[in-house]
Amino acid sequence: MDTLSRRDFVIVMAAAGGGLLLGCRVDDRSGPSAFAPNAFVRIGTDSRVTLIVPQVEMGQGVYTAMPMLIAEELEVGLDQVTVEHAPPNDTLYANESVGFQMTGGSTSVRMFYEPLRKAGAAARMMLVAAAAAEWRVDSGTCSAQRGVVTHGLTKRALTYGALANRAAAQRVPSEITLKDPKDFTLIGTRAKRLDTPSKVNGAAQYSIDVRWLE
């Protein structure tokens, strides 16, 4: 079983009833990962967003459904998310239905629906806070869309990549507000499978209902 070194493992903090695992530092082997606010998300200075998927893709679509959860709250497009499978680690990636890391029983999306959304929302809040601090404005006057934070009054903008180092210095928010379902732009919509590009032709799409799909 793989283990995290003391360098890589900074802090693991459970919030919202153990749903959100924060402070997992990822190593540099996967590229310029400047911002790793939790165990599921990392964003490089190149603006690449990587989701660490805790569940095994066995044809049930979790490599597409789970990125939809992150992308929805992080305010990036599904096409901007890269997927990597999580290493064995019950502390960081346990399926709460059984208490350890596993895939089965149609539990993947049901168990990670809120934790992954909170992981994405926390990262977005930190990126917005970093931009607001850079511009010396209130974070409430800033918004994020497709991996760019914009100040509404002055129209100044910074990409997530440009903000990655600054965001890494921000405090992880203790209170996280999730989107109202009426504002969803990805969850519940049709999406091409991310894991099988060679099998999915340009016209083929899949309707992914993340409430029930494993």
Secondary structure, 3 states (H helix, E strand, C coil): CCCCCCCCEEEEEEECCCCEEEEECCCHHHCCEEECCECCEEEECCCCEEEEECCCCCCCCHHHHHHHHHHHHHCCCHHHEEEEECCCCHHHHCECCCCECCCCCCCHHHHHHHHHHHHHHHHHHHHHHHHHHHHCCCHHHEEEECCEEEECCCCCEEEHHHHHHHHHCCCCCCCCCCCCHHHCCCCCCEECCCCCCCCCCCCCCEECCCCCCC
